[in-house]
Amino acid sequence: MPDLAAMEPLLIPTPRSVMHLGGWVQLDESPGATPALRCVRVENLRPEAYRLEINADADTGVPRITISAATATGEARARATLHQLATQYGSRLPRLIIEDQPLYPARGVMLDVSRDRVPTMGHCAEIGRVLSGLKVNHIQLYTEHTFAYAGHEEVWKGWSPLTPAEVRLLARRWGDLHIDLAANQNCFGHLASWLRHDKYRHLAETHGDWVFDVWPRSGPFSLCPTDPRSLELVDDLLGQLLPCFSSGLVNIGCDETYDVGFGRSKDDVARRGKAAVYLEFVARVGEVARRHGKRSMFWADIALSHPECVKDIPPDMISLAWGYEADSPFRRWCELLAEAGREVWVCPGTSSWRSITGRTLERRGNIEAAARAGVAGGATGMLVCDWGDTGHHQQWPVALNAMAHGAAAAWNAEASVDPRAVSLHVFGDRSLAVGGWLDRLGDADLRLRESCGALSHPDRTRLRNQSALFIDMFKGLEEQVGVGAVEDWEEARARVEESAAVRPAGLNLLIGEELDHTLEVARFAAARGAGKRRPGGLNAESRKDLAERLEAIIGEHRRLWRVRSREGGLEHSCGFYRKIAL
């Protein structure tokens, strides 16, 4: 076990300035002792800036801790830093002065509560505590069909939705932690969960064939933007949702509406252009939000794909420029929006979804590129997104490790993230091992990700938006067996086993169980992927063994799910595992 008292301060996010004064102060922890902490309000600091001095009176030697801040939020940020120092050093603290302030005014996390995990209220409380400690000040819960809208019960029935009372409670509780909970409801695309029901099918752009980027799709996805009844539905939903939030912001979604122009709006798109039809509907949704006293933000991918139309984005809307790879052109997007006078937030991702272990190299490159490009391009916020595509199988520690990285970068993009600080303050690991261990595990299949792009797209070398171990689980036993060298699949398997052999001990019981489950799924995927590529493929005995392991994985997935997440999406999530061919 490392001697934490002998080490330099391990802090996350890294403060802007730490001045060591030399020596230590010993706090008096005896009953009835006068607290050494004093808080002072000053006017010359920004809202979340603070100055923390740990020293001793020059004459008496009595410990003196002084927090100077302009606001209660600034004081809270200082207290978070002081708490981390006490976690590391106990009651004997180093004499120092920390002067600190955030890079971005808005530093957010978006959690997907629609594919398929809706967190329990208990887990929501934990989320708030952890993210507040990381100085996050904004949270969104991405919603498609998992809010209990009155009159729309058939859409959310069985999905364990968040209720209006629960959202109001979360807004208050997280507000007490200086976190702004903003409303989030996709109001255009990603609405298949609504449009597949008879009551709403008439609102769909199409129930036929269309192309999602380059992949053929079929069935409903987006509201028809030229049907006035689409806006009537949006008006109803936002009219119920928005009063539950004290935040002045709402994310109205509107991303990836690739089906627009393939169905009922085809003639209008041909006549006026897709961007014009798209932005007109987005503007109308923004008007609905404005009537409820909210300012809209929206995913800007469609608008940014038509640069000539960026000037037509309503001036009061915040454009969310999202991209989840290291080469996402955040700098160009920010410049384009800034030239049009539009406010922008940069939105990288955790790289946890459609993976088992996460994707460490891609996550680091993505988050750091977004943070730096956003500052250079005038972005006012950074929102780190954690999605749940394909069953939301990633375990909480994998996602949380990435959120910690994002929170640190949004506060101070110039400092690297110390995985030892993540270990100590995010996971309570006094061995300081688990942060670095998670980072190494997240690159177990890196060589495959660099060479197996064909698992997703025939013209790509590098795999994007997913890990090789994950996506290959959903390929047939004889499908794409030539993608990736057998040696590379075997290497991935060996690296997972190496990680399993040195999994940090002494962790919180649940965290440990979630990491063990992560390892077992990765082992299964690597064994299946390597085995099907060996000469002759998987024999009957190997397939039987894998089938038994998969049943155990599903059982443990169910058990762990119920600890942090509601029942609603569990069977849908398990259904993805059931699709794995053996």
N, C-alpha and C positions, 0 to 999 in steps of 0.2 A: 504494500500500500504506500503510495507516495506521501511525502511529508508536505502537506499543503501549506503549513505555516512557513516553510522555508522557500516557498515559490513566490514569484511575482504575482500580482493580482490577476486572476482569471476572470475576465468580465465579458459579458455578451449582452448587448452590443459593446464593441470596444469604444471607450470614451474618446472624445477629440483630444483631450489634454489631461495627462496625469503627471503631477509634479510630486516627486518623492521628497519628503522633508527629513527623512532619516529617523530611525528609532520607532518606538511603539507606544501605544497608550493602552492601559488596562482598564476596562470598564468595570464598575462596581455592580455586581449582579446580586448583592445581598438584599434581602427583603427590606422594603422601605427606602432603598437608596434613591437619591435624586437622579432622574434621567439626565444624561450628558447632552442630549440632543436639543438644539435650538433652531427654529425655523424663522427666517427673515424674509419679508416681502421687499423686493427691489423692483424698480421700474425700468431699468435699462437692459433687461433681458427679454428674449423672445418667449412666446407662450410656453414652450416645453423645455427651454434651456434651464440649466441650474449650475450652481457652484456648490460643491461639497468639500468641506474642510474638516479633516480629522487631525486634531492637535491637542496640546495640553497648555494650560495656563502657564505663562512664563514664570510667575512668582510662586504659585502653589503646586504646580504640576498636576492639577485636577484635569481629567480628560474633558475635552470640549469638542463636540461635533456640531458644525453649523451648516445648515442648508439655506442657500440664498436662491430665491426663485421669484418670478413675477406673478405666477399663478399657482393654483392648487395642483394643476397638472404637472407643472415643472417640479413642484415639490414631490409629487408622486414618482416622477422619473428618478429623482435623487434618492428617494427612499428605496426604490428598486435596486439601485446600485449599492446602497449601503447594506441592503439585505444580502446581496451576493457576496460582499466583503465579509459579512458576519458568517455566512455559510462556509466560506473558505477558512477564515481565521478564528472564528469563535469570538470571545470577548476581548481578545488581545489583537488590536487593530493597528495596521501600519499608519504612521503619520504621513498624510499626503493631502494634496489639493487636486480635485478633479473639476475641470470646467468642460461643460458638455452641452451639445445641442444637436438636434436631428438634421440630417441632410434634406429629407423630404417632409413637408408639413403633414401629408397623409401617408401612413404606412399601414397597409392593410393585408388581410388574409381573406380569401374567398374559399369557403368550404362547400363542396357539392353535396346537397341533401336530397337530390333527386335520382341519383344512380348509385346505389340503392339504399345507402345508409342515411337514416335520419338519427342524429345523436339523441341519446336520452338526456333528460334535463340534468342528471348528475354529471354526465360527461361534458355537457355544455358548461357547467360550473368549472370543471377542470380546465377546459379550453380557455375560458376567460382568465383564470389565474395564471396559467402558463404564458399566454400571449401578452398579458399585461406585464408580466415580469420581463418580457423581451421588448417592452416599450412599444408594442403594436397599439395603434389608436383607432383602428377601423376594421370591422368584420362584416362580411356579407355571407348569407346562406343562399346559395344558388337554388332557385326554385322553378320547377316546371309544374308539378302536380301534387306537391307535398305540403300545401297549406290548406287548412280546412275551410274552404270557401263555402259559405251558405248558399244552398241552391244548386251546388255542383258536386253533391256527395258521391255520385257514381264515378267521378274521376279520381277522387282521393281515397275512396273506400278501400280498406285493406292495406293501405300504404303507411299507416301510423303517422299521419301528418302532424306538423306543428299547428297548434291552435292559436287563435288570436290572443287568448289569455297567456299562453306560454311565451309568445313573442313579446308581449308587453312586459312580462316579467324579465325576460332576457335583456330587453332594452334597458330596463332599470338596473339590473344587476351588473351588466357589462358597463353601463354608464357610470356606475359607482367606481369602476376600475379604470375610468377615463378611456373607455373604448366606445366608439360610435358604432352602433349596429344599424346598418343601412338596409333598406328594403331591397329585395332582388326578386324579380319575376320576369321570366322570358315572355315577351309580349308579341313575338312574331314567329321565329323558327323554333325548332326543338319542341314542338307541341303535339307530337304523335300520341302522347298519353291522353290528350284531350280529343284529338280529331279522329281517333279510331272508334270513338263512341258514336252511336247513331244520332244522339242529340246535337253533336257538334260537327259531324262529317261534312255538312253543307258549307262550313266555313273554310275548308281546306283549299289550298291552292290546287292540289291535285291528289288523286288516289291512284294515279298511274305511274309510269316510269319516268325517271329523271336521273340526273348525274350529280352526285355529291363530289365536287371538285373533279376527280377523274374516275370515281368509282360508281358503277351503276347502282341505283336504288329504285325502290318501288314503294308506293304507299304514301300516306299523308305525313307532312312534316311541318310546313309553314301555314299560317293563316293567309288567305287570299287578300292581298293589300288593296285590291280595288273593290272589295265587297264591304259596304258600310256596316254590315252586321259584325264584321271582324272587330271594328273599333268599339262597337257596343259591348262585346264580350270583354275587351280590354278595360273599358270604362267600369264595368261591373267589378272585375277583379281588383283593379287598383283602388277603386272606391272602398273595397273591404280591407285590402291589405295595408294601404298607406297610413290610415289613422292609428295603426298599432305601433308605429315607429315615431320616436321623437326626432330622429335624424332628419336633416333637410334634404337628403340624397336618396335616390332610387335608381337601381340598375335595371333598365328595361330590356336588357339582352339584345335581341335583334341580330345575332350572329349567324353565319353559315346558312343563309337563306338561299341555297343553291337551286332549290326547286322553283323559285319565282321565275316566271316566264315559260315554264314547262306546262302550265295548266291554264287556269282561268284568266290569268293576267297576260297571257301570251300576246294578244293583240296590242294591249297598251304598252308592253315592253318593246314590241317591234316598232311601235310608232314613236314612243317618247324616250326609250332607252331604259335599261334595267336600273341604273343608278337613280334616275329621276323617280321612277315608280317606288323604288325602295326607300329613298330619303323622304318622299312625301308621306309615306305611312309612318316612318320613324318620327317625323315632325309632329304628326297628329297624335301619336302616343305621348310625345313630350308635352303636348298641350293638355292632355288629360292629367298627367302628373302635375303640371303647373297649376291646374285648377285646385289641386289638393295641397298646394303650397310646397311642392317638392321640386327639386332640380334633378333632371335626368342625366344619367350617364349611360352609355351604350357601347357594346363591343364594336369596334370600328373597322373590322376586317373587310366587310363588303364596301364600305365607303372608301377605304384606303386602296382597294383594288381598282377604283375609278378616280385617280388623283385629280382629274379635271373637275370633279364634282365636290371636292372637299369643301370648297367655299360655300356650298349649299347646306352644310350641316348647320342646324339652328345654333345661333351664337352662344346661347346659354348652356348648351349641352357639353358634358365632359366626354371626350373620346377616349375609350379604353383600347390602347394599342397593345394587342396580345400576340405573343409568339413564344414557343416552348423549346427552341433549339438555340445553340450558341450563336448561330449565324442569322438569327431573326434580326431584320434591319430596323432596330429601334431608333437609331439615329436619323435615318431617312424619314421614318414615320413622324417623329417629333418635329423635324424641320418642316415637313409638309403641312402639318397641322398648325404649327406656330406661324408660318407664313400667311395662313388663312385667318389668324387671330383666334384659333380655337384652343381651349384648354385641353391638356392631355395628361393621362396617367399611363405609365408603363406597366405592363402586366406579364411578368414571366411566370413560370410554373415550378411546382415541386418535383416534376419528373417521376412521380410515384405511381401514377395511374398506368394501367396497361403494362405493369411491371410486377415483379414479385419483390425484388430487392431494392427498387429504385434505380436511377441511372446517374451515378455521381458525376461523371465527367460532364455530361450534358447539362445537368442541373447547375453545376458551378459556373460553366460558361454562360448559360442562359441568364441566371440571376445577376451575375457580375456585369455582363454586357448591358442588361436592361438598366441596372442602377446607374452606371456611368453614362450611358447614352441619354438617359432621361434627364440627368442633371445638365449635361451639355445642351440638350434640346429644350430646356425650360419646362419639363414635366413637373407638375405640382404634387403628384402622388405616385406611389408604387404599390401595386396590388399583386400579391403572390397567390396563384391559383392552385388549388388541389382538387382535381376532378376525380370522378368515380366511374369512368367508362368501363364497360364490360364487367359489371358486377361488383365494382369497388372492393377488390380483393386485397389491396395493399393494407398492411397493418399500420395502426396508429404510429408506432415509433418511427417507421420509415418515412411517413409523411411529416411527422413533427420535426425530425432531424433537418429536413429540407426547409420547413417553415422557419426554424431558428436561423438558418443561413440567410433566408430572405429578409427576416426582420433585422438582422445585423447589417446587411448590405444597405437596406433602406435608411438606416440610422447613420451609418458611416461606411460609405462605399470604398474608401481608401484603405481601410484596414482589413486584413485577412481574418477569417473566422477560425478561431482556435478550437479544434474539436475537443480539447480537454475542458474548455469552458462550457461547451454544449453538454458534455458528459456530466459535469458537476451540477450545473444550474437548470438544465432542462430535464435530465433523467435522474438526478440525485445520485449519481455514480461517483463515489469518492475514490474509486480506483482510476478515474479519468480515462477509461478505456473505451467506453461504448460508442462515443462519437466517432472516433477514428475507425473503430471496427465497422460501424454502419457505412462509413464512406468507402471502405475497402470492399465490403460485401456488395455495395451498389455497382461495382465495376467487375463483378465476377464474370459476366458474359460480354465484357467490353469488346474483345476481339470479334465476337460474333456480330455485335451491333455495328461494327465498322465495316463488315463485309456481307451482311445478310439482308440488305435492303430489299432484295427480291421477295422476301417473305411478305412484304406489304405492297411493293410497287415494282413492276417488272423492269423499270428503267433506272432504279436507284441502286447504288452500291451500299451506302450507309442507311441503316434502319433509323426511322424517325418516329418519335412520339410513342415508343413502346420498346420493351426489351425483347431480345430474341427468345429467351427462355419462355417468356409469357406467350407471345404470339404463336410460337411453334406448338404449344399445347393444343391449340385449336385447329391445327392442320391434321389431315389424315395420316395414318402410319406409313402410307406410301406416297404421300404428297410432299413435293419439294425436297426430297431426300438429297438432292444434289446441291442444295443451298447451304453453304458453309462447309468447310473442310471437317472431316470426322475428327481430326486432331484438335480443332478449335472447340468442338462440342465436348470432347473429352477434357480439354483444359478447363472449360467452364465448370464442368462437373467436379474436377479436382479442386478448383478454387472455392467452390461452395463447401466441399468437405473440409478444406483447410480452415475456412471461417468457422465452421461448426465446431472444430476441434479446439478453438480458442475463444469461443463465445464467452464474453465477460460474465463473471459470476457476481453474486451479491446485489443484483438489481431488484427493484420492485417486482413482486411475484408476477403480476399481470404483464408487465413489460417483458419479463423473461419468457413467459409463455407465448407472448406474441412473436418474439424473436425466434423461439424454437419452432413455432408454426411456419414462420417465414422461411426458415432453413429447410423444413421438411417439404414445403411446396417447391422450393428451388431445387432441392435434391431430386424430387420426383420429375420435374420438368427437364432437368439436365440428363437424368438417366433415360428418360423417354426419347429426348432429342438425339442423344448420342447413340442409343441403342438402335433406333430406326434407321440410322445412317451407316451402321456397320454392315459388312457383307452378309446378306441373308436376313437382315433386319432383326426384329424382336422375335424370339421363339415363344412357344406357348407358355413355357414356365415363366419367362420374363414378363409376359403380358399378364399372367395371373397374379404375379407379385405386384405389378404396377396397379392392377385393378384393386387389390386389397389395400394398397397404400392410398389410393385415391379415395376409397370409402372412409378411411381413417382421417384423411385431410378434410373431407366434407363434414365429418362429425366434429372435428376440432374447429373448423370454420364456424359452424353453428354455435358451438359453445362460447367461443370468444366473441362472436358477433353480439350475443345477447348481453354481454357485460357493458359494452359502450353504446350499442346501437339498438334501435327499436325493432320490433318484430317484422314490420311491414315489408321491407324489401328483401328479407332473408331468403325466401324460396326462389325469388327471381335471381338473386346472386348465386345460389347453389345450382340453379339451372345451367349456368355457364360451365361449371365443373362437370355437370352431367353430359355435356356435349363432347367431352374429350374422348376421342376414339382409342380403344385399347383392344 
